[in-house]
Amino acid sequence: MPIIRWSSPIVLTLLAFSSVTAEEKPHVTSEQVTRAIQELEKLAQKQIQENALPGLAIAVVFQDKAVYAKGFGVRDTSSKSPVDADTVFQLASLSKPIGSTVVAELVGEGKITWDSKLSVLDPTFAMFDPWVTREITIRDMYAHRSGLPEHAGDLLEDLGFTRAEILHRLRYQHPAGSFRSHYAYTNFGMTEGAIAATKAYNVEWENASEQKLYRPLGMSLTSSRYTDFMARRNKALGHVLVDGKWVQKFKRDPDAQSPTGGVSSSVNDLTKWVQLQLANGKFKGKQIVDEKALAETHHPQMLTGFNPFTQLPTFYGLGWNVGYDQEGRLRLNHSGAFGLGTATYANLVPGEQLGIVVLTNAYPLGIAEALGTTFVDIALYGKPTQDWFPLFKQVYSNPAAIGTVLGFDYSKPPASATSALKNSAYTGKYTNDYFGDISIVEKDGGLAIVEGPKNQTFPMKHYDRDMFTYETEGENAVGRSGITFTVGPDGKAAQVLVENLNVRGEGTFKRQSAPQVAPQSSAPVPTTGDFAGLVAIGDGRKMYLECRGSGSPTVILESGYRNDAAIWSTPLELGMTTVFAQVAKFTRVCAYDRPGTFLDANHLSRSTAVPMPRSARDLIFDLHALLHAAHVLGPYVLAAHSFGGILARLYASTYPDEVVGMVLVDALSEKVKSGLTPEQWKLYVNFGFTKPTPGLEKYKEIETLEVSASLDQVEKAAAAQPLRAIPLFVLTQGQPFDLGPWQPLPVDFPAALNRAWHSGQDALTTLAANAKHTVATKSAHYIQVQEPQLVIDAIKQVVEAVRNPSTWTSAPTRN
């Protein structure tokens, strides 16, 4: 099925077409409504008789009463069970104005406003831009003005990611435009707005919807859970056309976007919600939703287009399409659709106390909109102002109008196809921060692509040389789509472009490769006693490793940016104790050189040089290969300084069974970025990571990291595999950074960095329950050099807790 984008300006404009010039301002009477209902019923019966769709249900509300509710056709073409007014349909995006009603109720309770910031309500959520993360509000998400591109996250839902995973991955989604500058319809942006609103009340969205809206209105057949819909006996299943026949082929589970697409209901139930909308939040004389909070949902928030007949503007409110006709009447409407078999529509004229809901069980053809718009026209003007059926049909049959992203036509073979390389050239794992990992595997003599967290596997068909195709599935499926490999000089694919995931240029996956683990090292590495030397890790590379002491667990010392192993064993002053030597007295301890780190002003790392820049993922693959090649026995306690803390956390998420404890020594937290302005963060990255270390400018192979990519990698990994319940000790500098080598700097920068750094340290203590936290009052950034005993004691406490968990105190400490 095509990708349906209900944000299309043409669609939104058509929904406002009934605003036409009239000689006199009409006043709707009961007789006019009755006549409009009679004409509506004839039109509905005609759709069924002509097999335009399997079934539908319609309800009309007028002057605070449900004056009409009826079903037509069948719920399912297999069972032939009839639709009635209590038949439950999936509402798709008609869930949006219902969801905004729930949020309005929560706003009315007073703990939140429409302008509450998500960064306060849900600190775990982040956008691509830190400033937007701090400033974005519930209103921004409900008005579709977040800066996210249209339908951001929808493809992640198709791949099988959960709601939490999708919302987390939105931080990797590049914006389509400036924050609050334009309208772009996003299911998951609005979903986050809803989830953040309920967090203030410590209640799940599905429960909030039931408690705050459905139950008070007596909407007993309405739910925001897919399991409830599937459990209904009287439900309408979605249908698509197959060879000219309506077939119930697909199931659509919209729980991931429940606030924006997951409601199911009947027209009898929805008349109660429409009555509440038309009565300013009241139902049967009782105020269910605060009038002012609900009124906000009906107010224009973002311009969406202009009516070509009247040139009047059309808007989006908070979960509603909002417009005004030439008589000045407020118009509210919203469509909903699943390409897998649902189309719905609501149209309200509050000033006339009139509303209609149309629910259908066929994929979108414009019938629901045509029926609803025609009814309102007849009620207001005595006749349709346009022949809406062919108009909407034409709109929805035009791929460009409904936003279908059509790819290359692979039904026609290339004129002179070139053979593919051997399967081994393409097989392997490929990664993408936004979409996660995919694998290309051999299957039934050919190739297959494996996508998403559920490892959905799709056979691939060769098309031409390094180009293959596969049949897409899901709500946003586009039929056969392309998979194109880019082959590197080694004869293997370095990356792959998945066409249907490349709607916004984000469908490129890079090959994920770890160094091959060599079966033997260059020198024998004993499991106890002293060792210092090079270890072969494969691919012709060697890494420097030194180990000392005996016992388990093994402590792995991870140095900070551009620091080698010696940082743990070189005393600040002659005779001063060092971390490496003292830890070796109570357990096995190892340190190593990453490529490009430096020993002194004249010598770089003892490990084999590699091309720069690199990412955190590359570095932890190196460490994993080194430990296994050298037969360094686990489990491991990771003691990491500065940027090494990012590496330790990524290692623990990637290889969770190997890590049993952690000590973070003034470690970098990704939260530092959100604590600085974009300009300050850019400055910090520039002098802290990008520029050569003062005095070492001559070394082209000095360690250089992709900072943003590395921080994204650790956040992504932590979301997928949070830190296990291990003893965690956080040590924080008590003295400010020595920024002398990088002067001059803006006068306000040192204080800003210090504040952001300490906030980041506090965030690190939340990674594990009962974490301990000590501030090294006499140290700046290099605590292991200035106050090594603090580091030694912290490591010893963690090692003892691994050996005997009862030694770890239950209460966190901060000195």
C-alpha positions in Angstrom: 0.0 0.0 0.0 1.2 3.6 -0.6 2.4 5.9 2.1 -0.6 8.1 3.0 0.2 11.5 4.2 -2.9 13.3 5.5 -1.0 16.6 5.8 -1.2 17.2 2.0 -2.1 20.9 1.4 -4.5 19.8 -1.3 -6.4 17.4 1.0 -6.6 20.0 3.8 -7.8 22.7 1.4 -10.5 20.4 0.0 -11.8 19.8 3.5 -12.5 23.5 3.7 -14.2 23.7 0.3 -17.7 24.0 1.7 -17.0 27.5 2.9 -18.8 29.3 0.0 -20.5 32.6 -0.5 -24.2 32.8 0.5 -26.6 35.6 0.0 -27.8 35.5 3.6 -26.3 34.0 6.7 -28.1 30.7 7.2 -29.6 29.5 10.4 -29.9 25.7 10.5 -33.3 24.3 11.5 -34.4 20.8 12.5 -36.2 20.5 9.2 -33.0 21.3 7.3 -31.0 18.7 9.3 -33.7 16.1 8.8 -33.7 16.7 5.0 -29.9 16.5 5.0 -30.0 13.2 6.9 -32.4 11.8 4.4 -30.1 12.7 1.5 -27.1 11.4 3.4 -28.8 8.0 3.9 -29.5 7.7 0.2 -25.9 8.5 -0.6 -24.6 6.0 2.0 -26.8 3.2 0.6 -25.6 4.0 -2.9 -22.0 3.5 -1.9 -22.8 0.1 -0.5 -24.9 -0.9 -3.5 -22.2 0.1 -5.9 -19.6 -1.8 -3.9 -17.6 1.4 -3.3 -16.7 0.0 0.1 -17.8 -2.9 2.3 -19.3 -1.0 5.3 -19.7 2.3 7.1 -21.5 3.9 10.0 -22.7 7.5 10.3 -23.9 9.6 13.3 -25.2 13.1 13.4 -25.4 15.4 16.4 -27.6 18.5 16.4 -28.4 20.9 19.3 -26.9 18.6 22.0 -28.7 15.5 20.8 -27.7 12.4 18.8 -30.3 12.7 16.1 -29.1 10.0 13.8 -26.9 6.9 14.1 -26.9 4.0 11.6 -24.7 1.3 10.0 -24.5 0.2 6.4 -23.0 -2.8 4.6 -20.9 -5.4 6.3 -18.2 -5.5 9.0 -16.3 -8.2 7.2 -16.7 -9.5 3.7 -16.0 -13.0 4.9 -18.6 -13.3 7.6 -21.1 -10.8 6.0 -22.0 -9.6 9.5 -23.9 -6.3 9.2 -22.6 -2.9 10.5 -24.8 -1.1 13.1 -24.4 2.0 15.2 -22.5 0.0 17.9 -20.0 -1.5 15.5 -16.5 -0.6 16.6 -14.1 0.9 14.0 -10.5 1.8 14.2 -10.4 5.6 14.0 -6.8 6.2 12.7 -6.0 9.9 12.8 -9.5 10.8 14.1 -7.8 9.8 17.3 -6.0 13.1 17.2 -8.9 15.5 18.2 -10.0 12.8 20.7 -6.5 12.8 22.2 -6.4 16.6 22.3 -9.6 16.4 24.3 -7.9 14.2 26.9 -5.0 16.6 27.1 -7.4 19.5 27.5 -8.9 17.7 30.5 -5.4 17.3 32.0 -4.7 21.0 31.3 -7.9 21.9 33.1 -6.7 20.0 36.2 -3.9 22.5 36.6 -0.6 20.6 36.7 0.2 21.4 33.1 -0.6 24.0 30.5 -0.6 23.7 26.7 2.7 25.6 26.9 4.4 23.2 29.4 7.9 22.2 28.2 8.5 18.6 27.3 12.0 19.0 28.8 10.4 19.5 32.2 7.6 16.9 31.8 9.8 14.2 30.1 13.5 14.8 30.5 14.3 11.6 28.6 13.0 13.0 25.4 15.3 14.9 23.0 15.1 16.4 19.6 18.0 16.8 17.2 18.7 20.3 18.3 19.4 20.8 22.0 17.8 24.3 22.0 14.6 22.8 20.6 14.8 20.0 23.1 14.8 22.6 25.9 12.0 24.8 24.4 9.5 22.6 22.7 6.0 22.4 24.3 2.9 20.3 24.2 1.3 23.0 22.1 4.1 22.8 19.5 3.6 19.0 19.1 -0.2 19.2 18.9 0.0 22.0 16.3 2.5 20.1 14.1 5.1 22.8 14.3 8.0 20.9 15.9 10.3 21.2 12.9 10.2 17.4 12.5 9.6 16.3 8.9 6.2 15.0 7.9 5.4 11.6 9.4 8.7 11.3 11.3 8.8 8.0 13.0 6.2 6.2 11.0 8.7 4.1 9.1 10.2 3.1 12.5 6.8 1.8 13.5 6.6 -0.3 10.3 10.0 -1.8 11.2 8.5 -3.0 14.5 10.0 -0.5 17.0 8.0 0.2 20.2 6.6 3.6 21.1 9.5 4.2 23.6 12.1 3.3 21.0 10.5 5.4 18.3 10.3 8.5 20.6 13.9 7.9 21.6 15.1 7.7 18.0 13.5 11.1 17.1 16.7 12.7 18.5 18.5 11.3 15.4 15.8 12.7 13.0 17.2 15.8 11.2 14.7 18.6 11.2 12.8 19.5 8.0 12.8 23.2 8.8 13.1 25.7 11.6 11.3 25.1 14.8 7.8 26.7 14.8 8.3 27.9 11.2 5.9 25.7 9.3 3.3 23.0 9.5 4.4 19.3 9.2 2.1 16.5 10.2 3.8 14.1 12.6 2.1 11.2 14.4 4.9 10.6 16.8 5.7 14.2 17.6 2.1 14.6 18.7 2.3 11.3 20.5 5.2 12.6 22.6 3.2 15.6 23.5 0.5 13.4 24.8 2.8 11.1 26.7 4.6 14.1 28.3 1.2 15.5 29.4 0.3 12.2 31.2 3.7 12.0 32.9 2.8 15.0 35.0 0.0 12.8 36.5 2.0 9.6 36.7 -0.6 7.8 34.6 -0.3 5.8 31.3 -1.9 7.4 28.3 -4.3 4.5 27.7 -5.5 4.7 31.3 -5.8 8.5 31.2 -8.0 8.4 28.1 -10.3 5.9 29.8 -10.4 7.7 33.2 -10.6 11.3 32.0 -12.8 11.0 28.9 -14.3 7.6 27.9 -15.7 6.6 31.3 -17.2 10.1 32.3 -18.9 10.2 28.9 -20.2 6.6 29.1 -18.2 5.6 26.0 -18.1 1.9 26.9 -17.1 0.7 23.4 -14.2 3.1 23.1 -10.6 2.3 23.9 -7.0 3.4 23.1 -5.7 -0.2 23.2 -5.5 -2.4 20.1 -6.2 -5.6 22.3 -9.5 -4.1 23.3 -10.5 -3.5 19.7 -9.5 -7.0 18.7 -11.5 -8.4 21.6 -14.8 -6.8 20.4 -17.2 -9.1 18.8 -19.0 -6.4 16.9 -16.0 -4.8 15.1 -15.3 -3.7 11.5 -12.1 -5.1 10.1 -10.1 -3.1 7.6 -10.4 -3.9 3.9 -8.3 -3.4 0.7 -9.1 -4.0 -2.9 -7.5 -7.1 -4.4 -8.3 -7.8 -8.1 -11.5 -5.6 -7.8 -12.8 -7.4 -4.7 -12.8 -6.1 -1.1 -10.6 -8.3 1.1 -9.9 -8.3 4.8 -6.1 -8.9 4.3 -4.2 -6.9 7.0 -4.3 -6.2 10.7 -3.2 -2.8 11.8 -1.8 -2.5 15.4 -1.4 1.3 16.1 -0.5 1.0 19.8 2.8 2.7 19.2 1.0 5.9 18.2 -2.1 5.4 20.4 -2.7 9.1 21.2 -2.7 9.9 17.5 -4.0 6.8 15.7 -4.9 4.1 18.3 -8.5 4.9 19.3 -11.3 2.5 18.4 -15.0 3.4 18.8 -18.5 3.3 17.5 -20.6 6.1 16.1 -23.0 5.8 19.1 -20.1 6.4 21.4 -18.7 9.2 19.3 -21.9 11.2 19.4 -21.2 11.7 23.1 -17.7 13.1 22.4 -19.2 15.4 19.6 -21.8 16.6 22.1 -19.0 17.5 24.5 -17.1 19.4 21.8 -20.2 21.4 20.7 -21.1 22.1 24.4 -17.7 23.6 25.3 -16.7 20.7 27.4 -20.0 19.8 29.0 -22.0 16.6 28.7 -25.5 16.3 30.1 -25.0 19.5 32.0 -21.8 18.5 33.7 -18.4 20.1 32.9 -16.2 17.2 31.9 -13.4 19.2 30.3 -12.4 22.7 31.2 -14.0 25.1 28.8 -10.9 27.3 28.3 -8.5 24.4 27.8 -10.9 22.8 25.3 -11.4 26.1 23.4 -7.6 26.2 22.8 -7.9 23.1 20.7 -10.4 24.9 18.4 -8.1 28.0 17.9 -5.9 28.4 14.8 -2.2 27.6 15.6 -0.5 27.1 12.2 -1.4 28.1 8.7 -2.0 25.1 6.4 -3.2 26.7 3.2 -5.9 28.8 1.5 -9.3 27.9 0.1 -9.0 28.3 -3.6 -12.8 29.2 -3.9 -12.8 31.9 -1.2 -9.1 32.6 -0.6 -9.8 32.2 3.1 -7.0 30.7 5.1 -7.1 27.2 6.6 -5.3 26.3 9.8 -4.4 23.5 12.2 -5.4 23.9 15.8 -4.5 21.4 18.5 -5.6 18.1 17.0 -8.1 19.7 14.7 -8.2 21.2 11.2 -9.6 24.7 11.8 -11.2 27.1 9.4 -13.9 29.8 9.1 -16.5 30.2 6.4 -17.5 33.5 4.8 -20.3 33.8 7.3 -17.6 33.8 10.0 -18.6 30.4 11.4 -15.9 28.2 13.0 -15.4 24.9 11.1 -13.6 21.9 12.7 -12.8 18.7 10.9 -10.4 15.8 10.8 -9.8 12.8 8.7 -8.3 9.5 9.7 -6.9 6.7 7.5 -4.9 3.5 7.5 -3.7 2.4 4.1 -4.3 -1.1 5.4 -8.1 -0.6 5.5 -9.6 2.3 7.4 -11.0 5.8 6.6 -12.8 8.1 9.0 -14.0 11.7 9.1 -15.6 14.2 11.5 -17.0 17.6 10.6 -18.3 20.1 13.2 -20.0 23.5 12.9 -20.0 24.6 16.5 -22.0 27.8 15.9 -24.8 25.8 14.5 -24.5 23.0 17.1 -24.1 20.5 14.3 -21.7 17.7 13.8 -21.3 14.5 11.8 -19.0 11.4 12.1 -18.4 8.9 9.3 -16.5 5.7 9.9 -15.6 3.2 7.1 -13.7 -0.1 6.9 -12.0 0.5 3.5 -8.7 2.1 2.7 -9.0 5.8 1.9 -10.9 6.7 -1.2 -12.4 10.1 -0.1 -15.9 8.6 0.5 -15.9 9.4 4.3 -15.0 13.0 3.6 -17.4 13.3 0.7 -20.3 12.0 2.7 -19.6 14.3 5.7 -19.0 17.4 3.6 -22.1 16.9 1.5 -24.2 16.5 4.6 -23.0 19.7 6.1 -23.5 21.6 2.8 -27.1 20.4 2.5 -27.8 21.3 6.2 -26.4 24.8 5.8 -27.2 25.7 2.3 -29.9 23.3 1.2 -27.7 21.6 -1.4 -24.2 20.5 -2.0 -21.9 23.4 -3.0 -19.8 20.9 -5.0 -20.0 17.4 -6.3 -17.7 16.2 -3.5 -17.5 12.5 -4.5 -15.5 12.9 -7.7 -13.5 15.7 -6.2 -12.3 13.7 -3.3 -11.9 10.6 -5.4 -9.6 12.5 -7.8 -7.6 13.9 -4.9 -7.0 10.5 -3.3 -6.2 8.9 -6.6 -3.4 11.3 -7.3 -0.2 10.0 -5.7 1.3 13.5 -5.4 -1.8 14.9 -3.7 -1.9 12.3 -1.0 1.9 12.3 -0.5 2.7 8.9 -1.9 6.4 8.5 -2.3 6.8 6.4 -5.4 10.2 4.9 -6.1 11.7 3.6 -9.3 9.6 1.2 -11.4 11.3 -2.2 -11.0 8.7 -4.1 -12.9 10.7 -3.3 -16.1 14.0 -5.2 -16.2 17.1 -3.2 -17.2 18.0 -3.2 -20.9 21.3 -5.0 -20.3 21.6 -6.3 -16.7 25.0 -6.9 -15.2 25.6 -9.9 -12.9 25.9 -9.5 -9.2 29.1 -10.2 -7.3 29.3 -13.3 -5.0 26.8 -13.2 -2.1 29.8 -12.8 0.3 30.4 -9.3 -1.1 27.1 -8.1 0.2 26.4 -10.2 3.4 27.0 -8.6 6.8 25.5 -6.2 9.3 24.9 -2.6 8.4 24.0 0.2 10.8 22.2 3.5 10.9 21.6 5.6 14.0 18.0 6.4 13.1 16.8 3.1 11.7 19.1 0.8 13.7 20.8 -2.2 12.2 20.0 -4.3 9.2 21.6 -7.5 8.0 22.1 -9.0 4.6 22.1 -12.8 4.8 22.1 -15.7 2.5 18.7 -17.5 2.2 17.6 -20.2 -0.1 20.6 -19.7 -2.4 20.0 -16.0 -2.7 20.1 -13.0 -0.4 17.6 -11.5 2.1 17.4 -8.3 4.1 16.7 -8.5 7.8 15.1 -5.4 9.3 14.0 -4.0 12.6 14.0 -5.3 16.2 11.8 -8.3 15.3 14.3 -9.4 12.6 11.7 -9.3 9.8 13.3 -11.1 6.8 12.5 -10.3 3.2 13.9 -12.2 0.2 15.8 -10.0 -2.2 15.7 -10.3 -6.0 18.6 -9.3 -8.2 18.0 -6.4 -10.5 21.3 -5.1 -11.9 24.9 -5.5 -10.7 24.9 -4.2 -7.1 21.1 -3.4 -7.1 18.5 -5.7 -5.7 14.8 -5.3 -4.8 12.4 -6.5 -2.1 8.7 -6.4 -1.5 7.9 -3.9 1.3 5.2 -4.5 3.9 3.3 -2.5 6.5 1.2 0.7 6.6 3.8 2.6 4.6 4.7 -0.1 2.1 5.4 1.1 -1.4 5.4 -2.3 -3.2 8.8 -3.3 -4.7 11.6 -1.1 -3.5 15.4 -1.0 -4.3 18.4 -2.0 -2.3 21.6 -0.6 -3.7 25.1 -1.5 -2.5 28.3 0.6 -2.7 31.2 -1.8 -3.1 34.6 -0.7 -1.6 38.1 -1.3 -3.0 38.3 -4.6 -1.0 35.5 -6.0 -3.1 32.9 -5.9 -0.3 30.0 -3.6 0.1 30.9 -0.6 2.4 27.3 0.6 2.6 23.8 0.0 1.4 20.9 2.3 0.4 17.4 1.1 1.2 15.2 3.1 -1.1 11.9 3.0 0.8 13.6 4.1 4.0 15.4 6.9 2.1 12.3 9.3 1.9 14.3 12.0 3.7 17.8 10.9 2.7 18.3 8.8 5.8 18.2 5.3 4.2 22.0 4.7 4.0 23.4 2.0 6.3 27.2 1.6 6.8 28.8 -1.7 7.2 29.4 -2.5 10.8 32.7 -4.4 11.1 34.7 -5.3 14.1 38.3 -6.3 13.8 38.8 -10.0 13.4 40.0 -11.5 16.6 43.4 -13.2 16.2 43.8 -16.6 17.7 47.2 -15.8 19.1 48.9 -12.6 20.3 52.4 -11.4 19.3 53.6 -12.2 22.8 52.2 -14.7 25.3 49.9 -12.9 27.7 49.8 -14.7 31.1 46.6 -14.8 33.1 48.5 -13.6 36.2 51.6 -11.6 36.9 53.1 -8.8 34.8 52.7 -8.3 31.1 53.5 -5.4 28.8 53.6 -5.7 25.0 51.8 -5.7 21.7 48.9 -8.0 21.0 47.8 -8.9 17.4 44.0 -8.2 17.0 43.7 -9.1 13.4 43.7 -7.1 10.1 47.5 -6.7 10.5 47.0 -4.5 13.6 48.6 -4.7 17.0 47.6 -2.9 20.3 49.7 -2.2 23.3 48.5 -3.8 26.5 49.8 -4.0 30.0 48.5 -6.1 32.9 49.5 -6.8 36.5 48.2 -8.6 39.6 45.8 -11.5 39.9 42.3 -12.2 40.9 38.8 -11.6 39.7 37.1 -9.4 38.5 39.7 -7.9 36.1 39.8 -4.1 36.2 40.1 -2.5 32.8 41.4 1.1 32.9 40.0 3.2 30.1 41.9 6.4 29.5 40.4 9.8 28.4 40.7 11.4 25.0 44.2 11.1 23.5 45.6 9.7 26.8 47.5 6.4 26.7 47.8 3.7 29.3 50.6 5.6 31.1 48.1 8.1 32.6 47.2 5.4 35.2 50.8 4.6 36.2 52.8 7.8 36.0 53.0 9.6 39.4 52.5 13.4 39.6 55.4 13.6 42.0 58.3 11.2 42.7 57.2 8.6 45.2 53.5 9.4 44.8 51.1 6.4 44.6 49.6 5.4 41.3 46.3 3.8 40.4 47.7 1.0 38.3 50.2 -0.3 40.8 47.8 -0.1 43.8 44.9 -1.8 42.1 47.2 -4.7 41.1 47.7 -5.4 44.8 44.1 -6.6 45.2 43.0 -7.8 41.7 44.0 -8.2 38.1 44.3 -4.9 36.3 45.0 -4.0 32.7 45.5 -0.8 30.7 46.0 -0.2 27.0 46.8 2.3 24.3 44.1 3.3 21.8 45.5 4.2 18.4 46.6 7.8 18.1 46.9 8.5 21.9 50.2 10.0 23.0 52.9 9.1 25.4 54.6 12.5 25.4 55.4 15.4 23.1 57.6 13.2 20.9 55.8 9.9 20.8 52.3 8.7 19.9 50.5 5.5 20.9 52.4 2.2 20.9 49.4 0.7 19.0 49.2 0.5 15.2 48.0 3.7 13.7 44.7 3.7 11.9 42.9 6.4 9.7 41.0 9.1 11.7 38.4 10.2 12.6 36.8 7.3 14.4 33.7 6.8 16.5 33.1 5.3 20.0 31.7 2.1 18.3 35.1 1.6 16.5 36.9 1.9 19.8 34.9 -0.6 21.8 35.2 -3.1 19.0 39.0 -2.7 19.3 38.9 -3.2 23.1 36.7 -6.3 22.7 39.0 -7.8 20.1 42.1 -6.9 22.3 40.7 -8.5 25.5 39.7 -11.7 23.7 42.9 -12.0 21.7 44.9 -11.5 24.8 42.8 -13.9 26.8 42.1 -11.3 29.5 39.7 -13.2 31.7 36.4 -11.6 32.6 34.2 -10.5 34.1 35.4 -6.9 34.0 35.1 -3.8 36.1 35.6 -0.8 33.9 37.3 2.2 35.4 37.1 5.1 32.9 38.3 8.7 32.8 36.8 11.6 30.8 35.7 10.5 27.3 36.6 7.0 28.3 33.4 7.0 30.3 31.4 7.1 27.0 33.4 4.1 25.8 32.9 2.2 29.1 29.1 2.7 28.9 28.9 1.8 25.3 31.0 -1.4 26.0 28.6 -2.3 28.9 25.6 -1.9 26.6 27.1 -3.8 23.7 28.6 -6.6 25.8 26.4 -6.5 29.0 27.3 -10.0 30.2 31.0 -9.0 30.4 30.7 -6.0 32.7 30.0 -6.4 36.4 31.0 -3.0 37.8 32.0 0.5 36.8 34.0 3.5 38.1 33.5 6.8 36.2 36.4 9.2 36.9 35.2 12.7 36.0 33.6 11.0 32.9 31.9 12.9 30.1 28.1 12.7 30.1 26.1 13.4 27.0 24.0 15.7 29.2 26.9 18.2 29.0 25.7 19.0 25.5 22.2 19.9 26.6 23.6 22.1 29.4 25.4 24.3 27.0 24.2 26.6 24.3 24.8 25.4 20.7 27.6 28.0 20.4 29.2 26.9 23.7 28.9 23.2 22.8 30.5 23.9 19.4 33.4 25.7 21.2 33.9 22.9 23.6 34.0 20.3 20.9 36.4 22.4 18.8 39.0 22.8 21.5 38.3 19.6 23.4 38.2 17.2 20.5 38.7 18.7 17.1 41.7 20.9 17.4 45.1 19.3 17.8 46.3 19.2 21.4 48.6 22.2 22.0 52.2 21.1 21.2 51.1 18.0 19.2 49.9 19.7 16.0 52.6 17.8 14.0 50.9 14.5 14.5 48.3 13.8 11.7 47.4 10.4 13.1 46.6 11.7 16.6 43.3 10.3 18.0 40.4 12.2 16.5 36.8 11.2 17.3 33.4 11.9 15.7 32.0 13.4 18.9 28.3 13.7 17.9 28.2 10.3 16.3 29.8 8.8 19.5 27.3 10.5 21.8 24.5 9.3 19.6 25.8 5.8 19.7 26.0 5.6 23.5 22.5 7.0 23.9 21.1 4.6 21.3 22.9 1.7 23.0 21.8 2.7 26.5 18.2 2.9 25.4 18.3 -0.6 23.9 20.4 -2.0 26.7 20.4 0.1 29.9 23.2 -0.4 32.4 22.5 -3.5 34.4 22.1 -3.4 38.2 25.9 -3.2 38.9 27.9 -1.3 41.5 28.6 2.2 40.1 31.0 4.8 41.6 31.1 8.3 40.2 34.0 10.6 41.0 33.7 14.3 40.1 36.3 17.0 39.9 36.1 19.6 42.7 38.3 22.2 41.0 37.5 23.9 37.7 39.0 22.8 34.3 42.5 24.1 33.4 41.6 25.9 30.2 44.8 27.8 29.9 46.2 26.0 26.8 43.0 27.0 24.9 42.8 30.7 25.8 41.4 33.1 24.8 37.8 31.9 25.5 34.6 33.9 26.1 34.5 35.1 29.6 31.3 33.3 30.4 32.4 30.0 29.0 34.4 28.4 31.9 31.5 28.9 34.4 29.0 27.6 31.9 31.1 24.5 31.2 31.5 23.9 34.9 27.8 24.0 35.6 27.0 21.7 32.6 29.7 19.3 33.6 28.5 18.9 37.2 24.9 18.5 36.0 26.2 15.7 33.7 27.9 14.1 36.7 24.7 14.1 38.6 23.0 12.4 35.6 25.7 9.7 35.6 24.7 8.7 39.1 21.2 7.9 37.9 22.5 5.1 35.6 22.4 2.5 38.3 20.5 2.2 41.6 22.5 3.0 44.7 25.3 4.5 42.8 28.0 6.3 44.9 29.2 9.8 44.2 32.3 11.5 45.5 33.6 15.0 44.7 37.4 15.2 44.6 37.7 18.6 46.2 41.5 18.9 45.6 41.4 17.8 41.9 40.6 19.3 38.6 39.9 16.9 35.6 42.7 14.4 36.2 41.6 12.9 39.5 43.6 9.7 38.9 46.8 11.8 38.8 46.0 14.5 41.4 44.1 12.4 44.0 44.9 8.8 43.0 43.9 7.3 46.3 40.3 8.4 45.7 40.2 6.4 42.5 42.0 3.4 44.1 39.4 3.3 47.0 36.5 3.6 44.6 37.8 0.7 42.4 38.4 -1.3 45.5 34.8 -0.8 46.8 33.4 -1.8 43.5 35.6 -4.9 43.2 34.6 -5.9 46.8 30.9 -5.4 46.0 31.3 -7.7 42.9 32.9 -10.4 45.2 30.4 -9.8 48.0 27.3 -7.7 47.1 26.4 -7.2 50.8 29.4 -4.8 51.1 27.8 -2.3 48.8 25.9 0.2 51.0 22.2 0.6 50.0 22.2 4.4 50.2 24.1 6.6 47.6 26.8 8.8 49.0 28.1 12.2 47.9 31.1 13.6 49.7 
